[in-house]
Amino acid sequence: MAQLFSPQANVKARVIIFGAVGFICAGAWATSEIYWSPYTTEVDVPLNQPVPFSHKHHVGDDGIDCRYCHTSVEKSSFAGLPPTETCMTCHSQLWKDAPALEPIRASLATNTPVQWNRVHDLPDYVYFNHSIHVAKGIGCSTCHGRVDQMPLTRKRQTLYMKWCLECHRDPQKYVRPRDKIYDMTWQPSDDRHGEGQELVEQYRIDTTGRLTNCSTCHR
C-alpha cells in the first residue's frame, strides 16, 4: 500500500498545532493589553477643554475647596459644574484680559454656558450618586486621583465595573473620616483595616453583599 503521508507530515502537523495555539494566546494577550490600555480606558490622558483649566493651580496652589465649584456634590447625584459667574468672581479682577479666558468672558457676555468636555462619562445604564459616596466617607481623590497635581484634568481610574466592585466588596479599605473627604493629601493610618471597619460601622455601610447586586448600580 502506498504511503499516504510524507515523512514530514508529523512535523508540519506539530508546527500548525503549536502555531495555532500560539496565535490564539497572542491574540488574547493583545486584546487584553488593548482593553486595559490608555487608548481604550483614557486613563492618564489629559482631555482638551475650551479653557485650559488647571486643578493644580486652583486646588493645589490656591487651596480652593472642591465644593466651591462642585456645589451639589453633597446633595445630588451630579457633583455640578461651576456657572460662568463663579469663574468671574475671581477673573473679573485677576487675569481679566488673559487670552486663554476669552471663552469665559464670551460665555458671560452671551449668557451661554461653557461646553466643557466630560472627563468621567459613565454609560446611561449606570447609576452613580456623588452624595451617597461623600456621606459614606469616600474621598474625592479615591476616584478622581490627585487633581491638585493635575495641570489638565485627566481620568485616574478606569471606572470599570470591576474597579467599582472592589470597593463595594471591601469598603473598609477605602472609607475615610468625613472631615478628610476633600483632603487630597490624606493617607490611612497603619491600622487601615481596623480604622476602616470602625468607619464602616459608624457610617452604617451595608456589608451584607447588597452593594454588589446588579440593581444597586443598574436601574
N, C-alpha and C positions, 0 to 999 in steps of 0.2 A: 504494500500500500504506500502511495506517495505521501511524503511528509507534508502536513497541512500548514505548519508554521515554521518560519525560518528560525535558525539558531538565535537570532537577535530579538525574537518576539517577546521573550520574557523581560529582556532589558527594556524594550520600548514600553511594555505594559507598566513596568515599575516607574519609569520616568513619567508617563502620563498620569498615573495614580498619584504619585507624590507631588507632581506639578499641579494637579487639580486641587489637592489638599492645601498646598502652599498658596495657591491663588485665592482660594476661599478665605484662608486665615489672613492673608494680606489685605483682602477686601474688607473683612470685618474690622481689622485694625485701623485701616484708613477711614472707614465710616465712623468709627468711634472717635478718632482724632479730629475729624472734621466737625462732628456733632458737638464736641466739647471745646472746640477752638474759638477764639475771639471772633473769627469770621462768622460763626453761627450765633454764639451767645452774646456777642458785642461787649463782653466783659473787658474793662480797662481800655475801651475805645472811646476817646472823647467825642462828643456829639456836637456838631456845628450848630450854633444858635444865632438868632438875629442880632443879639448883642452878646459879646464875649464875657458873660457874667462869671466872676471868679468867686467861688465859695471860699477859697483860700484867703483872699483879701478881706471879704466881708465877715467871714466867721473866724478865721484864724488870726488875722491881723487886727481887725476892728472889734472882734468879740461880739458880733451881733447874734442874738439868740435865734434859734430856728423858728420860734413862734412869732417873731416879728414879721416874717414874710409868709410863713405857712400857718396862718391864723386858725385854721379849722382842724389842725392835726389832733387836738384833744377831744373834739366833739363831733367829728364826722368821719365817714369812710375815706374821704378825699382830704389830703393834707392842705390843699389850697395853693394857689399861685398868687403872688402879690399883684394888686392892681397897679397901674402906672403911677397913681398918686403916691403909693408907698415908696416907689423908687425916687420920685421927685421930691419927697420930703427932704432928702439929703441933696439930691443932684440939682435942685433949683439954686443951690448955693455952691456946691462942690462940683468941680469939673463940669460946669453947666454948659460949656461950649465945646466939650470934647467930641470929636467926630464920631467916635465909637458909640456915643449915646444918642446919635441922631434918631434912631428908631424909637427911642423912649420919648424924645421931645415930640416927634411926629405923632406918636400914639396919644399923647396928652392933647395935642392941638386938634386932632381929628376925632377924639373920643373913641378910638378903636383899639382894642386890646392887642398887645404884642403876641404874635403867634409863636410861642415857644415850642420847641421840639421835645417831646416827652422822652426822658431817659429810661424810665421804667414804664412800660406799657403792657400791662397784663391782658391776656385774651378776654373777650367778653364773657366767656363761660366761667371765669374765675372771680370769686367774690373775695375782696380783701377790705378790711376796715382798719384804718390807721388808729382810730380812737381806742378800740379794744386792746390793741397791742401796746399802746402807750400806757393804758390803765393797768395792764398786767405786767409792766416792768420791762418791756423790750425797748432798748435804746435805739436811737436813730442810726448810730454807726454799725449796729449789728447787721442791718440790711443794706444801708447806703454807704458803708465804709467811712473812712476818714475824709469827709467832704471838706473839712478845714484845711486839708492839704492838697485840694484839687483846684488848680488854676482854671481848668474847664471840667465841668461835671461829667462823670462817666459812671457807668454801671460797675459795681464792685462784686456783685453776686449774680448768678445766673437767674435766680428766682424760679428755677425749675421746680416741679412738684417734689422731686427727690430732696432738694435742699430745704424746702419748707417743712417737709415731714420730719427731718432730723430734729428740728426744734419742737414740733408738735409731739414727738415721741418722748423727748427728754428736755422739757422746758427748763429744768433746774440748771442746765448747762449755759443757758443764755439770759435768763432773767436777771435784772439788776435792781437796786433800790430806785424808787420813783424819783428821788431828787438827783439821780445821776442819768436820767433818760437822755438829756441833751448835752451831757458831758462827753466830748469827743475823746478825751484822754483817759477815761475811766478804765480801770483794769480790775478784774476779780481778785479776791484775796486768795491766799494759799489754800484755804479750805473752800474751794469752789463748790464742791458738791454739797457740803453741809450748809453753807450760806444760801446756795440756790434752793435747796429743799425748804429751808425756813421761809424764803420769799414766796415759793410756790404755795405753801400753806397759808401764808399771810394774805396773799392776793387771791386766794381761792381759785387757783388754776386747776381745771379739770384734768385729772390724771387717770381717768377710768378707761381711756382709749377712744373716747368720743371725738377727740380732736383730730383723729386720723380717719374718721368717717368721711366718705366721699361728699356727703351733703354739707359738711362743715364749710367747704370752700367752693363747691359746685352746686349752685342753686338755680 
